[in-house]
Amino acid sequence: MIKIQLAGSYQQKYRKLVEKEPKYKKLVLNKVRLFQRNPGDTRLKNHSLRKRMQGKWSFSINNDVRIVYEWMAHNTARFLVIGKHSSVYLK
């Protein structure tokens, strides 16, 4: 089972996301549980990032919402940010 650490920016963005759209609360919880059991599950569309975000990874909550994270250890991931595609991959 993967352990999760939450960055302050992740917690802040998560609160704003579920305040605006409460439907995401259950959806995020389900996808995070899936990630904890098996980060390689194809339903997550988990992938490494490139360019200025090299060393970080991302997985999908739905078609537009992503969680960006980094591996801290073999079984520990630190969630950095959550949000819509356009906001988490700022240029």
C-alpha distances in whole Angstrom, upper triangle without the diagonal:
4,6,10,13,16,19,23,24,21,21,25,25,22,25,28,26,25,29,30,29,27,26,23,21,20,19,17,15,15,14,11,9,10,9,5,5,8,10,12,13,17,17,16,19,16,19,20,23,26,29,29,25,25,21,20,18,18,17,19,19,22,25,26,23,21,18,19,16,16,14,14,13,11,7,9,11,14,15,19,21,21,24,26,27,30,29,26,28,31,33
4,6,10,13,16,19,20,17,18,22,22,20,22,25,24,24,27,28,27,26,25,21,20,19,18,16,14,14,13,10,9,10,8,5,7,8,8,11,13,16,17,15,17,14,16,17,20,23,26,25,22,21,18,16,14,15,14,17,17,21,24,24,21,18,15,15,13,12,10,11,10,8,5,6,7,10,12,16,18,18,21,24,24,27,26,22,24,27,30
4,7,10,13,17,18,15,16,20,20,18,21,23,22,22,25,27,26,25,24,21,19,19,19,16,14,15,14,10,10,12,10,7,10,12,11,15,16,19,19,17,19,16,18,19,21,24,26,25,22,22,18,16,15,16,16,18,18,22,25,25,21,18,15,15,12,12,10,10,9,10,6,5,6,8,10,14,16,17,21,24,24,27,25,22,24,27,29
4,7,10,13,14,12,12,16,16,14,17,20,19,19,22,24,23,22,22,19,17,17,17,13,12,14,13,9,10,12,10,8,11,13,12,15,17,19,19,16,18,15,17,17,19,22,25,23,20,20,17,15,14,14,14,16,16,20,23,22,18,16,12,12,10,10,10,9,11,12,9,6,5,6,7,11,13,14,17,20,21,24,22,19,21,24,27
4,7,10,12,10,10,14,15,14,16,19,19,19,22,24,23,22,23,19,18,19,19,15,14,17,15,12,13,16,13,12,15,16,15,18,20,22,22,18,20,18,19,18,19,22,24,22,19,19,17,14,14,15,16,18,18,21,24,23,19,16,13,12,9,10,10,9,11,13,11,7,6,4,6,9,12,13,17,20,21,24,21,18,20,22,25
4,6,8,6,7,10,11,10,12,15,15,16,18,20,20,20,21,17,16,17,17,14,14,16,15,12,14,17,14,14,17,18,16,20,21,23,22,19,20,18,19,19,19,22,23,21,18,19,17,14,14,14,15,17,16,20,22,21,17,15,11,11,9,11,12,11,14,16,14,11,9,6,5,7,9,11,14,18,19,21,18,15,18,20,23
4,5,5,7,9,10,11,13,15,15,17,19,20,21,21,22,19,18,20,20,16,17,19,18,15,18,20,17,17,21,21,19,22,23,25,24,20,22,19,20,19,18,21,22,19,16,18,16,14,14,15,16,18,18,21,23,21,17,15,12,11,9,11,13,12,15,18,17,13,10,7,6,5,8,10,14,17,18,20,16,14,17,18,21
4,5,5,6,9,10,11,13,14,16,17,19,20,20,22,19,18,20,21,17,18,21,20,17,20,22,20,20,24,24,22,25,26,28,26,23,24,22,23,22,21,23,24,21,18,21,19,17,18,17,19,20,19,22,24,22,18,16,14,13,13,14,16,16,19,22,20,17,14,11,9,8,9,11,14,18,19,20,16,15,18,18,21
4,5,5,6,8,10,11,12,14,15,17,18,19,21,17,17,20,19,16,18,21,19,17,20,22,20,20,24,24,22,25,26,26,25,22,22,20,21,20,19,21,21,18,16,19,18,15,16,15,17,18,18,20,22,19,15,14,12,11,11,14,16,17,20,23,21,18,15,11,9,6,6,9,11,14,16,16,13,11,14,15,18
4,5,5,6,9,10,10,12,14,15,16,16,18,14,14,16,16,12,14,17,15,13,17,18,16,17,21,21,18,22,22,23,22,18,19,18,18,18,17,20,21,19,16,18,17,14,14,13,14,15,14,17,19,16,13,11,9,9,9,12,15,16,19,21,19,16,13,9,6,5,4,6,9,13,14,16,12,11,14,15,19
4,6,5,6,9,10,11,12,14,15,15,17,14,12,15,16,12,13,17,16,14,17,19,17,18,21,22,20,24,24,25,23,20,22,20,22,22,21,24,25,22,20,22,21,18,17,16,17,17,16,19,21,19,15,14,11,12,13,15,17,18,21,23,21,17,15,11,9,9,8,8,11,15,17,18,15,14,17,18,22
4,5,5,6,9,10,11,13,14,15,17,14,14,17,17,14,16,19,19,17,20,22,21,21,25,26,23,26,27,28,26,22,24,22,23,23,22,25,25,22,20,23,22,19,19,18,19,19,17,19,21,18,15,15,13,14,15,18,20,21,24,26,24,21,18,14,12,10,9,9,11,14,17,17,14,13,17,17,21
4,5,5,6,9,10,11,12,13,15,12,12,16,15,12,15,18,17,15,19,21,19,20,24,24,22,24,24,25,23,20,21,20,21,21,20,22,23,21,18,21,21,18,17,15,16,15,14,16,18,15,12,11,10,12,13,17,20,21,24,26,24,21,17,14,11,10,7,6,7,10,13,14,10,10,14,14,18
4,5,5,6,8,10,10,11,12,9,9,12,12,9,11,14,14,13,16,18,17,18,21,22,20,23,22,23,21,18,20,19,21,21,21,24,25,23,20,23,22,18,17,15,15,14,12,15,17,14,11,11,10,12,14,17,19,20,23,25,22,19,16,14,11,10,8,6,8,11,14,15,13,12,16,17,21
4,5,5,6,9,10,10,12,10,9,13,14,12,13,16,17,15,18,21,20,21,24,25,23,26,26,27,24,21,23,23,24,25,24,27,28,26,23,26,26,22,21,19,19,18,15,17,20,17,14,15,14,16,17,20,23,23,26,28,25,22,20,17,14,14,11,10,11,14,17,18,15,15,19,20,23
4,6,5,6,9,10,12,11,11,15,15,13,15,18,18,18,21,23,22,23,26,27,25,28,27,27,25,22,24,23,25,25,24,27,27,25,23,26,26,22,22,19,19,18,16,17,19,16,13,14,14,16,18,22,24,25,28,30,28,25,22,19,16,15,12,10,9,12,15,15,13,14,17,18,21
4,6,5,6,8,10,7,8,12,12,10,13,16,15,15,18,20,19,21,24,24,23,25,24,24,21,19,20,21,22,23,22,25,26,24,22,25,25,21,20,17,16,15,12,13,15,12,10,11,12,15,17,21,23,25,28,29,27,24,21,19,15,14,11,8,7,9,13,14,12,12,16,17,21
4,5,5,4,7,6,6,9,10,9,11,14,15,15,17,19,19,21,23,24,23,26,24,25,22,20,22,22,24,26,25,28,29,28,25,28,27,24,22,19,18,16,13,14,16,14,12,14,14,17,19,22,25,26,29,30,27,24,22,20,16,17,14,11,10,12,16,17,15,16,20,21,24
4,6,6,9,9,9,13,14,13,15,18,18,18,21,23,23,24,27,28,27,29,28,28,25,23,25,25,27,29,28,31,32,30,27,30,30,26,25,22,21,19,16,17,19,17,15,17,17,20,22,25,28,29,32,33,30,27,25,22,19,19,16,13,12,14,18,19,17,18,21,22,26
4,6,9,9,11,14,14,14,16,19,19,20,22,24,24,26,28,29,27,29,28,28,25,23,24,25,27,28,27,30,31,29,27,30,30,26,25,22,21,19,16,16,17,15,13,16,17,20,22,26,29,30,33,34,32,29,26,24,20,20,16,13,11,12,16,16,15,17,20,20,24
4,5,6,8,11,11,12,14,16,16,18,20,21,22,24,26,27,25,27,26,25,22,20,22,23,25,27,26,29,31,29,27,30,30,26,24,21,19,17,13,13,15,13,12,15,16,19,22,26,28,30,32,33,31,28,25,24,20,20,17,13,11,12,15,17,16,17,20,21,25
4,5,6,8,10,10,12,14,15,16,18,20,21,22,24,25,25,27,25,25,22,20,23,24,26,28,28,31,33,31,29,31,31,27,25,22,20,17,14,14,17,15,13,16,17,20,22,26,28,30,32,32,30,27,25,23,20,20,18,14,13,15,18,20,19,19,23,24,28
4,6,6,7,9,11,12,13,15,16,18,19,21,22,23,23,25,22,22,19,18,20,22,25,27,27,30,32,31,28,31,30,27,24,21,18,15,12,12,14,14,12,15,16,20,22,26,28,29,31,31,29,27,24,23,20,21,18,15,14,14,17,19,19,19,22,24,28
4,6,5,6,8,10,10,12,14,15,16,18,20,21,20,22,20,20,17,15,17,18,21,23,23,27,29,28,25,27,27,23,20,17,15,12,9,9,12,12,9,11,12,16,18,22,24,26,28,28,25,23,21,20,16,17,15,11,10,11,15,17,16,16,19,21,25
4,6,5,6,9,10,11,12,14,15,17,19,20,20,22,20,21,18,16,19,20,23,24,25,28,30,29,26,28,27,23,21,18,16,14,11,12,16,15,12,13,13,17,18,22,23,25,27,27,24,22,20,19,16,17,15,12,12,14,17,20,18,18,21,23,27
4,6,5,6,9,10,11,12,14,15,17,18,18,21,19,19,16,15,18,19,22,25,26,29,32,31,28,29,28,25,22,19,16,14,10,12,16,16,13,15,15,18,19,23,24,26,27,27,24,22,20,20,17,19,17,14,15,16,19,22,21,20,23,26,29
4,5,5,6,9,10,11,12,14,16,17,16,18,16,16,13,12,15,16,19,22,23,26,29,28,25,27,26,22,19,16,13,11,7,8,12,13,10,12,12,16,18,21,22,24,26,25,23,21,19,19,16,18,16,13,13,14,16,19,19,18,21,23,27
4,5,5,6,9,10,10,12,14,15,14,17,15,16,13,11,14,14,17,20,20,24,26,26,22,24,23,19,16,13,11,9,6,9,13,12,9,10,9,13,14,17,19,21,23,22,20,18,16,15,12,14,13,10,11,13,15,18,17,16,18,21,25
4,6,5,6,9,10,11,12,14,14,17,15,17,14,13,16,16,19,21,23,26,29,28,24,26,24,21,18,16,13,12,9,12,16,16,13,13,12,15,15,18,19,21,22,22,19,17,15,15,13,16,15,12,14,16,18,21,20,19,22,24,28
4,6,5,6,9,10,11,12,13,15,13,14,11,11,14,15,18,21,23,27,29,29,25,26,25,21,18,16,13,12,9,11,15,16,14,13,13,16,17,20,20,22,23,22,19,18,17,17,15,18,17,14,16,17,19,22,22,20,23,26,29
4,5,5,6,9,10,10,10,12,10,11,9,7,11,11,15,17,19,23,26,26,22,23,21,18,15,12,9,8,6,9,13,14,11,10,10,13,14,16,17,20,20,20,17,16,14,15,13,16,15,12,14,15,16,20,19,17,20,23,26
4,5,5,6,9,10,9,12,11,14,12,9,13,12,15,17,19,22,25,25,21,22,20,17,14,12,10,10,9,12,16,16,13,11,9,12,12,14,15,17,17,17,14,13,11,12,10,13,13,12,14,16,17,21,20,17,20,23,26
4,5,5,6,9,10,13,11,14,12,11,15,14,17,19,22,25,28,28,24,25,23,19,17,15,12,13,11,15,18,19,16,15,13,15,15,17,16,18,18,17,14,14,13,14,13,17,17,15,18,20,21,24,23,21,23,27,30
4,5,5,6,7,9,8,10,9,8,12,11,15,18,20,24,27,27,24,24,22,19,16,14,11,11,11,13,16,18,16,14,13,15,15,17,16,19,19,17,14,14,13,16,14,18,18,16,18,20,20,24,23,21,23,26,29
4,5,5,4,8,7,10,10,7,10,9,12,14,17,21,24,24,20,20,18,15,12,11,9,10,10,14,16,17,15,13,11,12,11,13,13,15,15,14,11,11,10,12,11,15,15,14,17,18,19,22,22,19,20,24,26
4,6,6,10,10,13,13,11,14,12,15,17,19,23,26,26,22,22,19,17,14,14,12,14,14,17,20,21,18,16,13,14,13,14,13,14,14,12,9,9,9,12,12,16,17,16,19,21,22,25,24,21,23,26,29
4,7,9,9,12,12,12,15,13,16,18,21,25,28,29,25,24,22,19,17,16,14,15,15,18,21,23,20,18,16,17,16,17,15,17,16,14,11,12,12,15,16,19,20,19,22,24,24,28,27,24,26,29,32
4,5,6,9,10,9,12,10,13,16,19,22,26,26,23,22,20,17,14,14,12,14,15,17,20,21,19,17,15,16,15,16,14,16,15,13,11,12,12,16,16,19,20,19,22,23,23,26,26,23,24,28,30
4,6,9,10,8,9,7,10,12,15,19,22,23,19,18,16,14,11,10,9,11,13,16,18,19,17,14,12,13,12,12,11,14,14,12,10,11,10,13,13,16,17,16,19,20,19,23,23,20,20,24,26
4,6,9,8,8,7,9,12,15,18,22,23,20,19,17,15,12,12,10,12,14,16,18,19,18,15,14,15,14,15,14,17,16,14,13,14,13,16,16,19,20,19,21,21,20,24,24,21,21,25,27
4,5,6,8,8,11,14,17,21,24,25,22,21,20,18,14,13,10,11,13,14,16,18,17,15,15,16,16,17,17,20,19,17,15,17,16,18,17,20,20,19,20,21,20,24,24,22,22,26,28
4,5,5,7,10,14,16,20,23,25,22,21,20,18,14,13,10,10,12,13,14,16,16,14,15,16,17,18,18,22,22,20,19,20,18,20,19,21,21,19,20,20,19,22,23,21,21,25,27
4,6,8,12,15,18,21,24,26,22,22,22,19,15,13,9,8,9,10,11,14,14,13,14,16,17,19,19,23,23,21,20,20,18,20,18,20,20,17,18,18,17,21,22,20,20,24,26
4,5,9,12,14,18,21,22,19,19,18,15,12,9,5,5,7,9,10,12,11,10,10,12,13,15,16,19,20,19,17,17,15,16,15,17,16,14,15,15,14,18,19,16,17,21,23
4,6,10,12,15,19,20,17,17,17,14,10,8,5,6,9,10,10,12,12,10,11,12,13,15,16,20,21,19,19,19,16,18,16,17,16,15,15,15,13,17,18,16,16,20,21
4,7,10,13,17,18,15,14,13,11,7,6,4,7,10,12,13,14,13,10,10,10,10,12,13,16,17,16,15,15,13,14,13,15,15,14,15,15,14,17,18,15,15,19,20
4,6,10,13,15,12,11,11,9,6,6,6,9,13,14,14,15,14,11,11,10,10,11,12,16,17,16,17,16,14,15,14,15,15,15,16,16,14,17,17,14,13,17,18
4,7,10,12,9,7,7,6,4,6,9,12,16,17,17,17,16,13,12,9,10,9,11,14,16,15,16,16,13,14,14,14,15,15,17,17,15,17,17,14,13,16,17
4,7,8,6,5,7,6,5,7,10,13,16,18,17,16,15,12,12,9,10,10,12,16,18,18,19,18,15,15,14,13,14,15,16,16,13,15,15,12,10,13,13
4,6,5,4,7,8,9,11,14,16,20,21,20,19,18,15,15,12,13,13,15,18,20,20,22,21,18,18,17,16,16,18,18,18,15,16,16,13,11,13,12
4,5,5,9,10,12,14,17,19,22,23,22,21,20,18,17,14,15,15,17,20,22,23,25,23,20,20,19,17,17,19,19,19,16,16,16,14,11,12,10
4,6,9,9,12,14,17,19,22,24,23,20,20,17,16,13,14,14,16,18,21,23,24,22,19,18,17,15,15,17,18,18,16,15,15,12,10,10,9
4,6,6,8,10,14,16,19,21,20,18,17,14,13,9,10,10,13,15,18,20,21,19,16,14,14,11,12,14,16,16,14,14,13,10,8,10,10
4,5,8,11,15,18,21,22,22,21,19,16,15,11,11,10,12,14,17,18,19,18,15,15,15,14,15,17,19,19,17,17,17,14,12,14,13
4,7,10,14,17,20,22,23,22,20,16,14,11,9,7,8,11,13,14,16,14,12,12,13,12,14,17,19,20,18,19,19,15,14,16,16
4,7,11,14,17,19,19,18,16,12,10,7,6,5,8,10,13,14,15,13,10,10,10,9,11,13,15,17,15,17,16,12,11,14,15
4,7,11,13,16,16,16,14,10,8,6,5,6,8,12,14,14,14,13,10,10,9,10,11,12,14,15,13,16,15,12,11,15,16
4,7,10,12,13,12,10,6,5,4,6,8,11,14,16,16,16,15,11,11,9,10,10,9,11,12,10,13,13,10,10,14,16
4,7,9,10,11,9,6,6,7,8,11,13,16,18,17,16,15,12,13,11,12,11,10,11,12,11,14,14,11,12,16,19
4,5,7,8,6,5,7,9,11,15,17,20,21,21,19,18,15,16,13,14,12,10,10,10,9,13,14,12,13,16,19
4,7,8,5,6,7,11,13,17,18,21,23,22,21,19,16,16,13,15,12,9,9,10,10,14,14,13,15,18,21
4,6,5,7,10,13,16,20,22,25,26,26,24,23,20,20,17,18,15,12,11,9,10,14,15,14,15,19,21
4,6,8,12,14,18,21,23,26,28,28,26,25,22,22,19,19,16,13,11,9,9,12,14,14,14,17,20
4,7,10,13,16,20,22,25,28,28,26,25,21,21,17,17,14,11,8,5,5,8,10,10,11,14,17
4,7,10,13,17,20,23,25,25,24,22,18,17,14,14,10,7,5,4,6,9,9,9,11,14,17
4,6,10,13,16,19,21,22,20,18,15,14,11,11,8,6,6,6,6,10,9,7,9,13,16
4,6,10,13,15,18,18,17,15,11,10,7,7,6,4,7,9,9,12,11,8,10,14,17
4,7,10,13,16,17,16,14,10,9,6,6,5,6,9,11,10,12,11,7,9,12,15
4,7,9,12,13,13,10,7,5,4,5,7,9,12,14,14,16,15,11,12,15,17
4,6,9,11,11,9,6,5,7,7,10,13,16,18,17,19,17,14,15,17,19
4,6,7,8,6,4,6,9,10,14,16,19,21,20,23,21,17,18,21,22
4,7,8,5,5,6,10,12,15,18,21,24,23,25,23,20,21,23,25
4,5,5,7,9,13,15,18,21,24,27,26,28,27,23,24,26,28
4,6,8,12,15,17,20,22,25,27,26,29,28,24,25,28,29
4,7,10,13,16,19,20,24,26,26,29,27,24,25,28,30
4,7,10,13,16,17,21,24,24,26,25,21,23,25,27
4,6,9,12,14,17,20,20,23,21,17,19,21,24
4,6,9,12,15,18,19,21,18,15,17,19,22
4,6,8,12,15,15,17,15,12,14,17,20
4,7,10,14,14,15,13,10,12,14,17
4,7,10,11,12,9,7,10,12,15
4,7,9,11,9,7,10,12,16
4,6,8,6,6,9,11,15
4,6,6,6,9,11,14
4,6,6,6,9,12
4,6,6,7,9
4,6,6,9
4,6,9
4,6
4
